[in-house]
Amino acid sequence: MRNLPVTVTSTPTLVRRDGSPFRRYAALAFGFMTLISAQSVFAFGFDDVADQARSLADQGYNAPQSNLPDSLSNLEYQKYSQIQFKPQYSLWRGDNLPFDLSFFHEGMHYNLPVTVNQVVGDDVSKLQYEPQQFDFSDSGIDPSSLPDDLGYAGFRVNYALQSENKQEVMAFLGASYFRVVGANQRYGVSARGLAIDTALSSGEEFPRFKNFWVVKPDKGDKYLTIYALLDSPSATGAYRFVLRPGQDSIVDVKSKLFLRRQVTKLGIAPLTSMYLFGPSQPSDDLNFRPAIHDSNGLLVNAAQGDWLWHTLMNPKKLMVSTYPADNPRGFGLMQRNHEFGAYQDLQDRYDLRLSAWIEPQGSWGKGQVELVEIPTPNETNDNIVSYWRPTGDLPTDQGLEFDYRINWTKNEARYHTSDLGWVAQARRSQGEVRQGNLVRKTDDSTMFVLDFVGPEMKSLDSDDGVKADISLGDNGNLVRSSVEPNPAMGGYRLRLSVKAKDGAKPVDIKALLRNGQDQPLTETWSYTLPANG
């Protein structure tokens, strides 16, 4: 066994939710592992993982079995969070490399071990779990009672973003979930390798990364390469992640999928986030925070150049929205407002939560972006899911390739076109009119106030004939609407009040601004007013 010298690092970035279906995971500090005998004498690469995925798909699915003793599986969150990895065991900590790895202990619902391998030149070596690598603190766990072959629940990647001290920039934990962060950012939206049958009554299937291979970087490298093997009852897959940390961190994803059966819903490049309440859906309970959410909208750039912004909500019943997107240019779950005053939360700092923008590489074919919004009573649940879904039957006798880039950013303006205005804020309220005596009178309609901003919006004036283009589907009535300049924000404000024809059905609302020549001035705003909403 080889141990590396001790190097003390700064406190790692907090990880909020756990990447398992709609739960939270704790932030732990971790460190290195031991290497065991070399398993290979060839240069390991993506094709090797793809060969394993293809071979695995030809076999029947073997469900993994938990190896946790009851003492670990019955832990509550607070106790589990006490199990922290010792920094001195971090992989590569003593090699003066730009990256090092640390690891998550199994416990609670993290009851399945993953295999993590190190790739050094022609050598592939498995990393070995040992209880001594962890500080069990006040968890109540006696490390001497644990078997040596437990394994790891996942791992984190550490990198020096802003100083000589490394911080966590990427984490894999739970199913196929992973998260990435850049400079001056907090974890919020997370990604998954694959989504299968999300929001179907038959139940969702959660594929998992069972094997990882991490390529040891050179001293001057600004990137880290990670390979992963995915497995589930319906599919297998080979993945390559190239992480480039920075002010805005980037992950380039190469994937090749093999289906064991025809899948009803195959979700490519899935993102998961949380929305509890905000200006477009104020809290039912008195709360000093104006908003609690990791993302406030889904942005879609379809192949034909259309831009759509769907304001998120926390519905009372599960809601699924679809948007046509053949060969999409991009989509993502975004946190557009980064003003502290919009959240007023010093602990969770939702103003620092990042956005995730997916840029497909190559041709993805025909499909649609799907958004799933799930009811949640509190902010501990990830209740928002988005992904691209191919339409039509998919072949089960050949690999399916989907490559894409994930941009993790707080600079959302970079990911929408400058010649169209965008929704800076969407506020929902009871419908109202100002009477002749200046007193506002409310009615039974629902009012939305939308502020569109952007470089082109600033140069508009009243002679440009700015007007609203509003669509309410088959179940909506437009009660009133108005458009006026908003000099405070350098854009235009649209007010619209709507009523449902049938209160037991939702109203699908879309709106954008056009000029006097009927050309679009803004992206399209989308919102679904729920039944009896």
BELTAHU-V320722 format. One record per pair of residues at least 24 apart in sequence whose ideal C-beta (glycine too) atoms are under 10 Angstrom apart, sorted by the first residue. I is the first residue (numbers start at 1). J is the second residue. If there is no record, write none. Layout:
# BELTAHU-V320722
i=<I;I>
j=<J;J>
This chain:
# BELTAHU-V320722
i=<1;1;1;1;1;1;2;2;2;2;3;3;3;3;3;3;3;3;4;4;4;4;4;4;4;4;4;4;4;5;5;5;5;6;6;6;6;6;6;6;6;7;7;7;7;7;7;7;7;7;7;8;8;8;8;9;9;9;9;9;9;9;9;9;9;9;9;10;10;10;10;10;10;10;11;11;11;12;12;12;12;12;12;12;12;12;12;12;12;13;13;13;13;13;13;13;13;13;13;13;13;14;14;14;14;14;14;14;15;15;15;15;15;15;15;15;15;15;16;16;16;16;16;16;16;16;16;16;16;16;17;17;17;17;17;17;17;17;17;17;17;17;17;17;17;17;18;18;18;18;18;18;18;18;18;18;18;18;18;18;18;18;19;19;19;19;19;19;19;19;19;19;19;19;19;19;19;19;19;20;20;20;20;20;20;20;20;20;20;21;21;21;21;21;21;21;21;21;21;21;22;22;22;22;22;22;22;22;22;23;23;23;23;23;23;23;24;24;24;24;24;24;25;25;25;25;25;25;25;25;25;25;25;25;25;25;25;25;26;26;26;26;26;26;26;26;26;26;26;26;27;27;27;27;27;27;28;28;28;28;28;28;28;28;28;28;28;28;28;28;28;28;28;28;29;29;29;29;29;29;29;29;29;29;30;30;30;30;30;30;30;30;30;30;30;30;30;30;30;30;30;30;30;30;30;30;30;31;31;31;31;31;31;31;31;31;31;31;31;31;31;31;31;31;31;32;32;32;32;32;32;32;32;32;32;32;32;32;32;32;32;33;33;33;33;33;33;33;33;33;33;33;33;33;33;33;33;33;34;34;34;34;34;34;34;34;34;34;35;35;35;35;35;35;35;35;35;36;36;36;36;36;37;37;37;38;38;38;38;38;38;39;39;39;39;39;40;40;40;40;40;40;40;41;41;41;42;42;42;43;43;43;43;43;44;44;44;44;44;44;44;44;44;44;45;45;45;45;45;45;46;46;46;46;46;46;46;46;46;47;47;48;48;48;48;48;48;49;49;49;49;49;49;49;49;49;49;49;49;49;50;50;50;50;50;50;50;50;50;50;50;50;50;50;51;52;52;52;52;52;52;53;53;53;53;53;53;53;53;53;53;53;53;53;53;53;54;54;54;54;54;54;55;55;56;56;56;56;56;56;56;56;56;56;56;57;57;57;57;57;57;57;57;57;57;57;58;58;58;59;59;59;60;60;61;61;61;61;61;61;61;61;62;62;63;63;63;63;64;64;64;64;64;64;64;65;65;66;66;66;66;66;66;67;67;67;67;67;67;67;67;68;68;68;68;68;68;68;68;68;68;68;68;68;69;69;69;69;69;69;71;71;71;71;71;71;71;72;72;72;72;72;72;72;72;72;72;72;73;73;73;73;73;73;74;74;75;75;75;75;75;75;75;75;76;76;76;76;77;77;77;78;78;79;79;79;79;79;79;79;79;80;80;80;80;80;80;80;80;81;81;81;81;81;82;82;82;82;82;82;82;82;83;83;83;83;83;83;83;83;83;83;84;84;84;84;84;85;85;85;85;85;85;86;86;86;86;87;87;87;88;89;89;89;89;90;90;90;90;91;91;91;91;91;91;91;91;92;92;92;92;92;93;93;95;95;95;96;97;97;97;97;97;97;97;97;98;98;98;98;98;98;98;98;98;98;98;98;98;99;99;99;99;99;99;99;99;99;99;99;99;99;99;99;99;100;100;100;100;100;100;100;101;101;101;101;101;101;101;101;101;101;101;102;102;102;102;102;102;102;102;102;103;103;103;103;103;103;103;103;103;103;103;104;104;104;104;104;104;104;104;104;104;105;105;105;105;105;105;105;105;105;105;105;105;105;105;106;106;106;106;106;106;107;107;107;107;108;109;109;110;110;110;110;110;110;111;112;112;112;112;112;112;113;113;113;113;113;113;113;114;114;114;114;114;114;114;114;114;114;114;114;114;114;114;115;115;115;115;115;115;115;115;116;116;116;116;116;116;116;116;116;116;116;117;117;117;117;117;117;118;118;118;118;118;119;119;119;119;119;119;119;120;120;120;121;121;123;124;124;125;125;126;126;127;127;127;127;127;128;129;152;154;154;154;155;155;155;157;157;157;157;157;157;158;159;159;159;159;159;159;159;159;160;161;161;161;161;161;162;167;169;169;169;169;169;169;169;170;170;170;170;170;170;170;170;172;172;172;172;172;173;174;174;174;175;175;175;175;175;175;175;176;176;176;176;176;176;176;176;176;176;176;176;177;177;177;177;177;177;178;178;178;178;178;178;178;178;178;179;179;179;179;180;180;180;180;180;180;180;180;180;180;180;180;180;181;181;181;181;181;181;182;182;182;182;182;182;182;182;182;182;182;182;182;183;183;183;183;183;183;184;184;184;184;184;185;185;185;185;185;185;185;185;185;185;185;185;185;186;186;186;186;186;186;186;186;186;186;187;187;187;187;187;188;188;188;188;188;188;188;188;188;188;188;188;188;188;188;188;188;189;189;189;189;189;189;189;189;189;189;189;189;189;189;189;189;189;189;189;189;190;190;190;190;190;190;190;190;190;191;191;191;191;191;191;191;191;191;191;191;191;191;192;192;192;192;192;192;192;192;193;193;193;193;193;193;193;193;193;193;193;193;194;194;194;194;194;194;194;194;194;194;194;194;194;194;194;194;194;195;195;195;195;195;195;195;195;195;195;195;195;195;195;195;196;196;196;196;196;196;196;196;196;196;196;197;197;197;197;197;197;198;198;198;198;198;198;198;198;198;198;198;198;198;198;199;199;199;199;199;199;199;199;199;199;199;200;200;200;202;202;204;204;204;204;205;205;205;205;205;205;205;206;207;207;207;207;207;207;207;207;208;209;209;210;212;212;213;214;215;215;222;223;223;223;224;225;226;227;228;228;230;230;230;230;231;232;232;233;233;234;234;234;234;234;234;234;234;235;235;235;235;235;235;235;235;236;236;237;237;237;238;238;240;241;242;243;244;245;246;247;247;247;248;248;248;248;248;248;248;248;248;249;249;249;249;249;250;250;250;250;250;250;251;251;251;251;251;251;252;252;252;252;252;252;253;253;253;253;253;253;253;254;254;254;254;254;255;255;255;255;255;255;256;256;256;256;256;256;257;257;257;257;257;258;258;258;258;258;258;259;259;259;259;259;259;259;260;261;262;262;262;262;263;263;263;263;263;264;265;265;265;265;265;265;266;266;266;266;266;266;266;266;267;267;267;267;267;267;267;267;268;268;268;268;268;268;268;268;268;268;268;268;269;269;269;269;269;269;269;269;269;269;269;269;269;269;269;269;269;270;270;270;270;270;270;270;270;271;271;271;271;271;271;271;271;271;271;271;271;271;271;271;271;271;272;272;272;272;272;272;272;272;272;273;273;273;273;273;273;273;273;273;273;273;273;273;274;274;274;274;274;274;274;274;274;274;274;274;274;275;275;275;275;275;275;275;275;275;275;275;275;275;276;276;276;276;276;276;276;276;276;276;277;277;277;278;278;278;278;278;278;278;278;278;278;278;278;279;279;279;279;279;279;279;279;279;280;280;280;280;280;280;280;280;280;280;280;280;280;281;281;281;281;281;281;281;281;281;281;281;282;282;282;283;284;287;288;288;289;289;289;289;289;289;289;290;290;290;290;290;290;290;291;291;291;291;291;291;291;292;292;292;292;292;292;293;293;293;293;293;293;293;293;293;294;294;294;294;294;294;294;294;294;294;294;295;295;295;295;295;295;295;295;295;295;295;295;296;296;296;296;296;296;296;296;296;296;296;296;296;297;297;297;297;297;297;297;297;297;297;297;297;297;297;297;297;298;298;298;298;298;298;298;298;298;298;298;298;299;299;299;299;299;299;299;299;299;299;299;299;299;299;299;299;299;300;300;300;300;300;300;300;300;300;300;300;300;300;300;300;301;301;301;301;301;301;301;301;301;301;301;301;301;301;302;302;302;302;302;302;302;302;303;303;303;303;303;303;304;304;305;305;305;306;306;306;306;306;307;307;307;307;307;307;307;307;307;307;307;308;308;308;308;308;308;308;309;309;309;309;309;309;309;309;309;309;309;309;309;309;309;310;310;310;310;310;310;310;310;310;310;310;311;311;311;311;311;311;311;311;311;311;311;311;311;312;312;312;312;312;312;312;313;313;313;313;313;313;313;313;313;313;314;314;314;314;314;314;314;314;314;315;315;315;315;315;315;315;315;315;315;316;316;316;316;316;317;317;317;317;317;317;317;318;318;318;318;318;319;319;319;319;319;319;319;319;319;320;320;320;320;320;320;320;321;321;321;321;321;321;321;321;321;321;321;321;322;322;322;322;322;322;322;323;323;323;323;323;323;323;323;324;324;324;324;324;325;325;325;325;325;325;325;325;325;325;326;326;326;326;326;326;326;326;327;327;327;327;327;327;327;327;328;328;328;328;328;328;328;328;328;329;329;329;329;330;330;330;330;330;330;330;330;330;330;331;331;331;331;331;331;331;331;331;331;331;331;332;332;332;332;332;332;332;332;332;332;332;332;333;333;333;333;333;333;334;334;334;334;334;334;335;335;335;336;336;336;336;336;336;336;336;336;337;337;337;338;338;338;342;345;348;350;351;352;353;354;354;354;354;354;354;355;355;355;355;355;355;355;355;356;356;356;356;356;357;357;357;357;357;357;357;357;357;357;358;358;358;358;358;358;358;358;359;359;359;359;359;359;360;360;360;360;360;361;361;361;361;361;362;362;362;362;363;364;364;364;364;364;364;365;365;365;365;365;365;366;366;366;367;367;371;371;373;373;413;413;413;416;416;417;417;417;418;418;418;419;419;419;419;419;420;420;420;420;420;420;420;420;420;420;420;420;421;421;421;421;421;421;421;421;421;421;421;421;421;421;421;421;421;421;422;422;422;422;422;422;422;422;422;423;423;423;423;423;423;423;423;423;423;423;423;423;423;424;424;424;424;424;424;424;424;424;424;424;425;425;425;425;425;425;425;426;426;426;426;426;426;427;427;428;428;428;429;429;430;431;431;431;431;431;431;431;432;432;432;433;433;433;443;443;443;443;444;444;444;444;445;445;445;445;445;445;445;445;445;446;446;446;446;446;446;446;446;446;446;446;447;447;447;447;447;447;447;448;448;448;448;448;448;448;448;448;448;448;449;449;449;449;449;450;450;450;450;450;450;450;450;450;450;450;450;450;451;451;451;451;451;451;451;451;452;452;452;452;452;452;452;452;452;452;452;452;452;452;453;453;453;453;453;453;454;454;454;454;454;454;455;456;456;456;456;457;457;457;457;457;457;457;457;457;458;458;458;458;459;460;460;460;460;460;460;460;461;463;464;464;464;464;464;464;465;465;465;465;465;466;466;466;466;466;466;466;466;467;467;467;467;467;467;467;468;468;468;468;468;468;468;468;468;469;469;469;469;469;469;469;469;469;469;469;470;470;470;470;470;470;470;470;471;471;471;471;471;471;471;472;472;472;472;472;472;472;472;472;472;472;473;473;473;473;473;473;473;473;473;473;474;474;474;474;474;475;475;475;475;475;475;475;475;475;475;475;475;476;476;476;476;476;476;476;476;476;477;477;478;478;481;483;483;491;491;492;492;494;494;496;498;498;499;500;500;500;500;500;502;503;503;503;504;504;505;505;505;505;506;506;506;506;507;507>
j=<33;34;35;36;128;130;32;34;35;94;32;34;88;89;93;94;132;133;31;32;88;89;90;91;92;93;94;95;100;88;93;94;95;31;86;87;88;89;90;93;94;31;87;88;90;93;94;96;100;165;166;87;88;93;165;87;90;93;100;102;158;160;164;165;166;167;168;158;160;163;164;165;166;167;165;167;168;84;85;87;102;156;158;165;166;167;168;169;171;156;158;161;167;168;169;171;179;181;185;186;187;168;181;186;187;347;348;349;104;156;168;171;173;179;181;186;187;190;179;186;187;188;190;274;294;348;353;379;380;382;173;174;177;179;187;188;189;190;272;273;274;294;379;380;381;382;77;104;108;109;110;153;154;171;173;174;175;177;179;190;380;382;110;154;171;172;173;174;175;176;177;178;179;190;191;192;206;272;382;108;109;110;173;174;175;177;206;208;382;109;174;175;177;198;204;206;272;381;382;385;272;274;374;376;380;381;382;383;385;77;108;109;174;380;381;382;77;274;379;380;381;382;77;80;81;104;108;109;110;153;154;171;173;174;177;179;187;190;77;78;80;81;82;83;84;104;107;108;110;173;81;84;156;168;171;187;80;81;82;83;84;85;102;103;104;105;107;134;135;153;156;168;171;173;84;85;86;87;90;102;135;156;158;168;83;84;85;86;87;89;90;91;100;101;102;103;104;105;133;134;152;154;155;156;158;168;171;84;85;86;87;88;89;90;91;93;100;101;102;103;133;134;135;156;158;85;86;87;88;89;90;91;92;93;94;100;101;102;103;127;133;85;89;90;91;101;102;103;116;118;126;127;128;129;130;133;152;155;89;91;125;126;127;128;129;130;132;133;91;117;118;120;123;125;126;127;128;117;125;126;127;128;123;125;126;120;122;123;124;125;126;117;123;124;125;126;117;119;122;123;124;125;213;122;123;124;122;123;124;119;121;122;123;124;117;119;120;121;122;123;124;213;215;227;119;213;215;225;227;240;213;225;227;238;239;240;254;255;256;238;256;119;124;213;227;229;238;211;212;213;227;228;229;230;237;238;239;240;254;256;227;229;236;237;238;239;240;254;255;256;257;258;399;401;238;211;227;229;231;236;238;211;228;229;230;231;235;236;237;238;239;255;256;257;258;399;236;238;256;258;398;399;236;258;210;211;229;230;231;235;236;237;238;258;260;231;234;235;236;237;257;258;259;260;396;399;236;258;260;231;236;260;233;260;231;232;233;234;235;236;260;261;231;233;112;231;232;233;111;112;113;114;208;210;231;111;112;106;109;110;111;112;113;106;111;112;113;147;149;150;151;106;107;108;109;110;111;112;113;146;147;150;151;153;106;141;145;146;147;150;107;139;140;141;142;145;146;105;106;107;108;110;111;139;141;145;146;150;106;107;108;109;110;111;107;108;106;107;108;109;110;139;140;141;107;108;139;140;107;108;380;138;139;107;108;136;137;138;139;140;141;105;106;107;108;109;110;139;141;107;108;137;138;139;107;135;136;137;138;139;140;141;107;134;135;136;137;138;139;140;141;143;134;135;136;137;139;133;134;135;152;155;156;132;133;134;135;135;158;166;133;130;132;133;134;133;156;158;166;116;118;127;155;157;158;214;216;118;158;214;216;217;158;166;216;217;219;219;159;216;217;218;219;220;221;224;158;159;160;166;217;218;219;220;221;222;223;224;245;157;158;159;160;166;169;170;214;216;217;221;222;223;224;243;245;156;157;158;159;166;217;224;127;155;156;157;158;170;212;214;216;224;226;133;152;155;156;157;158;166;168;171;127;129;133;134;151;152;153;154;155;156;173;134;152;153;154;155;156;171;172;173;174;129;131;133;134;135;136;139;141;146;150;151;152;153;154;146;150;151;152;153;154;139;141;150;153;153;153;174;152;153;154;173;174;175;153;151;153;174;175;208;210;149;150;151;152;153;154;210;151;152;153;154;155;172;173;174;208;209;210;211;212;228;229;151;152;209;210;211;212;213;229;151;152;154;155;172;211;212;213;214;226;228;211;212;213;214;215;227;212;213;214;215;216;213;214;215;216;225;226;227;214;215;216;215;216;216;213;215;213;216;211;213;151;152;155;212;214;152;153;212;178;209;212;212;214;226;214;224;226;241;243;245;245;217;222;224;243;244;245;246;249;245;185;245;246;247;249;247;245;224;243;244;245;246;249;408;224;226;241;243;245;249;251;408;209;212;226;228;241;209;206;208;209;205;206;207;208;209;230;232;206;207;208;209;210;228;230;231;232;237;239;270;206;208;209;270;272;382;209;226;228;239;241;243;251;253;406;272;354;356;408;241;243;244;245;248;249;250;251;354;356;406;407;408;245;249;352;353;354;408;244;245;246;247;248;249;250;354;407;408;409;410;411;245;246;247;248;249;410;247;338;352;354;410;247;248;249;335;338;349;352;353;354;355;408;409;410;294;335;348;349;350;351;352;353;354;410;294;352;353;354;408;273;274;293;294;295;333;335;348;349;350;352;353;354;355;356;408;410;271;272;273;274;294;295;332;333;334;335;353;354;355;356;357;382;384;386;406;408;270;271;272;273;274;294;333;356;382;241;251;253;269;270;271;272;333;356;358;387;406;408;230;267;269;270;271;272;385;387;228;230;232;237;239;241;253;255;257;268;269;270;230;232;234;235;236;237;239;255;257;263;266;267;268;269;270;387;402;265;266;267;268;269;270;271;272;370;372;385;386;387;388;389;232;233;234;235;259;263;264;265;266;267;270;234;263;264;265;266;267;264;265;266;267;270;272;320;370;372;374;385;386;387;389;265;267;318;319;320;370;371;372;373;374;385;264;265;320;264;265;265;267;372;385;232;233;234;235;263;264;265;232;231;232;233;234;235;236;237;257;232;237;239;236;239;241;240;241;240;242;246;250;251;252;251;252;251;254;253;255;255;256;257;258;260;260;263;260;261;259;260;261;262;263;264;266;396;259;260;261;263;266;394;396;400;260;399;399;400;402;399;401;403;406;405;406;405;408;408;409;410;411;354;355;357;407;408;409;410;411;414;354;406;407;408;409;359;405;406;407;408;409;356;404;405;406;407;408;359;361;403;404;405;406;358;361;402;403;404;405;406;361;401;402;403;404;399;400;401;402;403;404;398;399;400;401;402;403;394;399;400;401;402;395;396;397;398;399;400;394;395;396;397;398;399;400;396;396;393;394;395;396;389;390;393;394;396;389;320;370;372;387;389;390;367;387;388;389;390;394;400;402;370;372;385;386;387;388;389;390;358;360;364;367;369;387;388;389;390;400;402;404;328;331;332;356;358;359;360;364;369;386;387;388;402;403;404;405;406;358;370;372;385;386;387;388;389;295;298;331;332;333;334;355;356;357;358;371;382;384;385;386;387;406;333;356;372;382;383;384;385;386;387;298;312;333;334;335;353;355;356;382;383;384;385;386;312;314;333;350;353;376;378;379;380;381;382;383;384;311;312;313;314;315;333;373;374;376;379;382;383;384;312;314;350;376;377;378;379;380;381;383;313;314;379;311;312;313;314;337;342;343;350;425;426;427;428;311;337;342;425;426;427;428;429;449;311;312;313;423;425;426;427;428;429;448;449;450;527;311;312;313;314;315;426;427;428;527;530;533;427;428;429;314;314;344;344;345;342;343;344;345;348;350;379;337;341;342;343;344;345;350;337;342;343;344;345;350;351;343;345;348;350;378;379;335;337;342;343;350;353;379;383;384;333;335;348;350;353;354;355;356;379;382;384;332;333;334;335;336;350;353;354;355;356;384;386;333;334;335;336;337;342;350;353;355;384;423;425;426;332;333;334;335;336;337;355;371;384;412;422;423;426;525;526;527;323;331;332;333;334;369;370;371;373;384;386;526;330;331;332;333;334;336;355;357;358;369;386;412;415;416;422;423;523;324;325;328;329;330;331;332;368;369;371;386;388;523;524;526;325;328;329;330;331;332;357;358;359;369;415;416;417;523;326;327;328;329;330;331;368;369;327;328;329;360;363;364;328;329;329;417;420;420;512;520;523;524;415;416;417;420;421;422;512;520;522;523;524;369;510;512;523;524;525;526;334;336;416;422;423;426;450;452;512;522;523;524;525;526;527;369;371;373;386;423;510;524;525;526;527;528;336;423;425;426;427;428;448;450;509;525;526;527;528;371;373;383;384;386;426;527;373;375;383;384;428;527;528;529;530;533;373;374;375;376;377;379;381;383;384;373;374;375;376;383;506;528;530;531;533;375;530;531;532;533;373;374;375;506;530;531;532;372;373;374;375;383;371;372;373;374;375;506;528;530;531;370;371;372;373;374;385;528;368;369;370;371;372;373;386;506;508;526;527;528;367;368;369;370;371;389;391;368;369;370;371;386;388;524;526;366;367;368;369;391;360;364;366;367;368;369;370;388;389;391;363;364;365;366;367;368;390;391;360;362;363;364;365;366;367;388;358;359;360;364;367;368;369;388;404;358;359;360;417;357;358;359;360;369;404;405;407;415;416;356;357;358;359;360;369;370;371;386;387;388;415;356;357;358;359;369;386;406;407;408;409;412;415;357;358;371;384;385;386;409;410;412;415;416;422;409;410;412;410;412;413;416;422;423;424;425;426;412;424;425;410;411;412;425;379;379;379;410;410;410;407;408;409;410;411;412;407;408;409;410;411;412;414;415;386;406;407;408;409;405;406;407;408;409;411;412;414;415;416;386;387;388;404;405;406;407;415;403;404;405;406;407;415;388;402;403;404;405;401;402;403;404;405;401;402;403;404;401;388;390;401;402;403;404;390;391;392;394;400;402;390;391;392;391;392;526;528;528;530;453;454;455;454;523;454;456;523;454;455;456;454;455;456;520;521;452;454;455;456;457;512;513;520;521;522;523;524;451;452;453;454;455;456;457;458;460;490;491;492;512;513;520;521;522;523;451;452;453;454;457;491;522;523;525;450;451;452;453;454;491;494;511;512;522;523;524;525;526;450;451;452;453;454;457;486;489;490;491;493;449;450;451;452;453;489;493;450;451;494;511;525;527;451;495;527;529;533;495;497;497;479;480;495;496;497;498;499;480;495;497;479;480;497;479;480;497;499;479;497;499;503;477;478;479;480;496;497;498;499;500;476;479;496;497;498;499;500;507;509;529;533;479;480;481;495;496;497;498;481;494;495;496;497;498;509;511;525;527;529;486;493;494;495;496;483;491;492;493;494;495;496;511;512;513;522;525;527;486;488;489;490;491;492;493;494;483;486;489;491;492;493;494;511;512;513;521;522;523;525;486;489;490;491;492;522;490;491;492;521;522;523;490;491;515;521;522;485;486;489;490;491;492;513;521;522;487;489;490;491;490;485;490;491;492;513;515;521;485;516;492;514;515;516;517;521;514;515;516;517;518;492;494;513;514;515;516;521;522;494;513;514;515;516;518;521;492;494;495;496;511;512;513;514;522;494;510;511;512;513;514;518;520;521;522;524;494;496;498;509;510;511;512;525;508;509;510;511;512;524;526;496;498;499;500;501;507;508;509;510;511;529;500;501;505;506;507;508;509;510;528;529;501;502;505;507;508;499;500;501;502;503;504;505;506;507;508;529;531;500;501;502;505;506;507;508;509;529;501;507;509;511;511;513;514;521;522;521;522;522;525;525;527;529;529;529;530;531;532;533;531;531;532;533;531;532;529;530;531;532;530;531;532;533;531;533>
